[in-house]
Amino acid sequence: MVCLFSSRSAAGIIAGRLLLFLLLGLQSRVMNVPKQQTLQAKTDENDEQVSEEFASYWGKDAGGKKKDKKNLEETRVDDDIRKDAPRNYACFTRSHGAKSDTFFDQPAHRVVSDEQTVGMSVARPAHSLLGRCIASTRSRAGSPTAASVVQCQQFHSSAPRFKRRSRFRNVKAEEMGLLNPSVLSKYRQEKFPDYTKEELELLKQKYTPEQLEALRAGEEAINTDDLVIQGRLRDDPYRPNYIEDFTVLDPRYDVKPKVDVTPKEPEWLNHNEWVDQYGSKMSQMTAKKTSHQLTRAMVRALRRVKESSGAELIDLTEDELKDLENDPELLKKYLTVEDGKQEPDANASGPDLLTRAQAMKLDEAVDAEWKKELDKLSSMTDESEVEPSNLELLADGPAGVNRAYSAEAAELGKVPGVEGLYKSAADPEDEGQDDGGHYQEIKRLTGMTLKDIQSIYRKVLVTRWVSNQTRLGKVRSTSVVAIAGNGNGRLGLGIAKSTEAGLAAETAQLLAIRNMKPIRRYENRTIFGNAKAKVSGTVVELFSRPPGFGLRVPHRLFEMCRAAGIHDIHGRMPRSKNPMNSVKAAYEALTNQVDPEEIAIGRGKKMVDVRKVYYGGAVY
């Protein structure tokens, strides 16, 4: 603080005031802690001694005159501040211009030089502010009554905010009279009455039995008392402008109901059954097309009759006739009789019914116009009006209705004149497993079937990325080393490179199948003796081991031994561990083993005599 007060700049003065203000406030709050009670007692004794030494000064001003009542009050406040913060006495003493030789002899204070007097004197205007904010927690020595306690103010400028209250009065149900049973029942009957028989009949006409049952269950589940007390209709400007009757499912909010569907078993038809079924479907489509053409002809005849002389005899509007011509299925809407209504009698009469003479006249006019339309249809040479359209054929095809309304274009099919001239890539022996013809070439080279090729174990061991610098820039490619083996003494190695990693891996695996060679195995589990091979700086050493030893080799050699059907072997690479060279060296070591037959021939013996094991060891 002394260093801060020594600054002569305005920023130093402001910072000094703020730090002094915060330190005094924190010290006044911490003084109530029990741990500082002992220190406070010692400070009080020192303050009393200092007060006695400067008793003559506190009653006089700088000129030696006695202070008036106002100055004495300020002095008392200063005294309280000094008792609460004894380390700041130096600042206040310097501001009063008193001699402080005896005062600075106290151990709790520090001597301040004359150069720091100006910076320290700025604390004087804070006396009145600190005196208001900090309350004295003890009575002054020699005072008959305790000092009045002043409430401490907040150290922030935010205004206090009280709990918010609603601007509207809370109207209770008791004041509304809704808790009275008689009033409540009367209100319930007025606002929420039960369904009458007429309303139930109307609901039956609009809803299905399942929906009507759900409505009744909902009415029983909702308590009308809750609607009376808690429910209300919105009257705000953002209320929905419709009342939902829940007759249609909205996919945004409603959950689609679960429907128990029985899976349709496929029916495999022979040729004759399929022809009969297809013929019946085509005849039904043709009959439907013909019926629609006749309906459209009837609609055109009705329009002509209405335009000529039957405007008052035909109650169909122009829009309804137009809709009927576009969609003949709407005719069912006008021909069906609603439930609960009976057809009118033929002899009945009324303002809404035609007389017999009017009906006969209308019938003759419609028949005449209809015959004209039929003559036009018979003279038409366009068969598209009667034959099924492409969409109808697609709807009846293998994909069904989903294919008919799909965004995908229909398949082009076979090119006329070229169909059957070229052999398909698919082999019927593959049973549809190789329609693309990817394995046709490898089948031709190896003579194996597709099942044999797919049963071969294949593995990609090494993948590296290379780039070729050309005049167009760097062309990046993927180099892949793969192996293939049948697990019974045959192993192949394939290396391929391509700009696409998937194509390179597939090509390397097919080459490995093509390059499979037999691997000599002792007792179908290990190699004969020791094998060693070197490729560049990589050396691979393989050693035969007894049964149960396992494959104790690096991971790439482990995959190669497993593909070849070797189960007991030990291997090591004392020099370089290059991935590609290690695979090549291991493959060379496995294929170039010592041949026991050659050793036997060189000795002029048979293999059995060289091994000296007869009858497979079963000689006893």
Long-range contacts (C-beta under 8 A, 24 or more apart in sequence): 2-110, 2-112, 2-116, 2-120, 4-119, 5-91, 5-116, 5-119, 5-120, 5-122, 5-123, 6-115, 6-116, 6-119, 7-119, 8-118, 8-119, 12-119, 13-119, 13-122, 16-119, 16-122, 16-123, 17-122, 17-123, 17-126, 20-88, 20-123, 20-126, 21-126, 21-129, 21-130, 23-85, 24-81, 24-84, 24-85, 24-88, 24-130, 24-134, 25-133, 25-134, 25-155, 27-84, 27-85, 28-84, 28-134, 28-135, 28-137, 31-84, 31-137, 32-137, 43-83, 43-86, 43-108, 44-83, 44-138, 44-141, 46-86, 46-106, 46-108, 47-82, 47-83, 47-86, 48-141, 50-89, 50-103, 50-106, 51-79, 51-141, 53-102, 53-103, 54-98, 54-103, 57-96, 57-98, 62-96, 62-97, 74-127, 74-128, 76-140, 77-127, 77-128, 77-131, 78-127, 79-140, 80-131, 80-134, 80-136, 80-140, 80-147, 81-127, 81-130, 81-131, 81-134, 83-136, 84-134, 84-136, 88-123, 90-120, 91-120, 91-121, 91-123, 91-124, 92-123, 92-124, 92-127, 94-120, 94-121, 95-120, 95-121, 95-123, 95-124, 173-229, 178-228, 178-229, 184-225, 184-228, 187-228, 188-224, 188-225, 188-228, 191-227, 191-228, 192-224, 192-227, 192-228, 195-219, 205-338, 205-339, 205-340, 206-245, 206-247, 207-247, 211-247, 281-396, 282-388, 285-388, 285-392, 285-396, 286-386, 286-387, 286-388, 289-385, 289-386, 289-387, 289-388, 290-386, 291-328, 292-328, 293-377, 293-385, 293-386, 294-374, 295-324, 295-328, 295-331, 296-325, 296-328, 297-370, 297-373, 297-374, 297-376, 297-377, 298-366, 298-370, 298-373, 299-324, 299-325, 299-328, 300-325, 300-369, 300-373, 301-366, 301-369, 301-370, 301-372, 301-373, 302-366, 302-369, 304-369, 305-362, 305-365, 305-366, 305-369, 308-365, 309-365, 310-362, 310-365, 313-354, 313-358, 313-361, 313-362, 314-362, 438-506, 442-510, 442-513, 442-514, 445-514, 446-513, 446-514, 453-513, 455-486, 456-484, 456-485, 456-486, 456-513, 456-516, 457-484, 457-485, 457-486, 457-487, 457-562, 457-563, 458-482, 458-483, 458-484, 458-509, 458-512, 458-513, 459-483, 459-484, 459-559, 459-563, 460-505, 460-508, 460-509, 461-556, 461-559, 461-560, 461-579, 461-583, 462-556, 462-579, 462-580, 462-583, 463-501, 463-505, 464-579, 464-580, 466-497, 475-499, 477-504, 478-504, 479-504, 480-504, 480-505, 480-507, 480-508, 481-508, 481-579, 481-580, 481-583, 482-508, 482-509, 482-511, 482-512, 483-512, 483-559, 483-560, 483-563, 483-583, 483-587, 484-509, 484-512, 484-513, 484-516, 484-563, 485-516, 485-560, 485-562, 485-563, 485-564, 485-565, 486-516, 486-563, 486-565, 487-562, 487-563, 487-564, 487-565, 488-565, 489-518, 489-519, 489-520, 489-521, 489-524, 489-564, 489-565, 490-516, 490-517, 490-518, 490-519, 490-564, 491-516, 491-517, 491-519, 491-560, 491-563, 491-564, 491-587, 491-590, 491-591, 492-516, 492-517, 493-583, 493-584, 493-587, 517-591, 519-564, 519-565, 519-566, 519-590, 519-591, 519-593, 520-593, 520-595, 521-564, 521-565, 521-566, 523-547, 524-565, 525-566, 525-567, 525-568, 526-566, 526-567, 526-568, 526-569, 527-566, 527-569, 527-590, 527-593, 528-593, 528-594, 528-595, 528-596, 529-593, 529-594, 531-589, 531-590, 531-592, 531-593, 531-594, 532-589, 533-585, 533-586, 533-588, 533-589, 533-592, 534-585, 535-581, 535-584, 535-585, 535-588, 536-576, 536-578, 536-581, 537-575, 537-576, 537-578, 537-581, 538-573, 538-575, 538-576, 538-577, 538-578, 538-581, 538-582, 538-584, 538-585, 539-573, 539-574, 539-575, 539-576, 539-585, 540-571, 540-572, 540-573, 540-582, 540-585, 540-586, 540-589, 541-571, 541-572, 541-573, 541-574, 541-589, 542-569, 542-570, 542-571, 542-586, 542-589, 542-590, 543-569, 543-570, 543-571, 544-568, 544-569, 545-569, 545-570, 554-582, 556-582, 556-583, 556-586, 557-582, 557-586, 560-586, 560-587, 560-590, 564-590
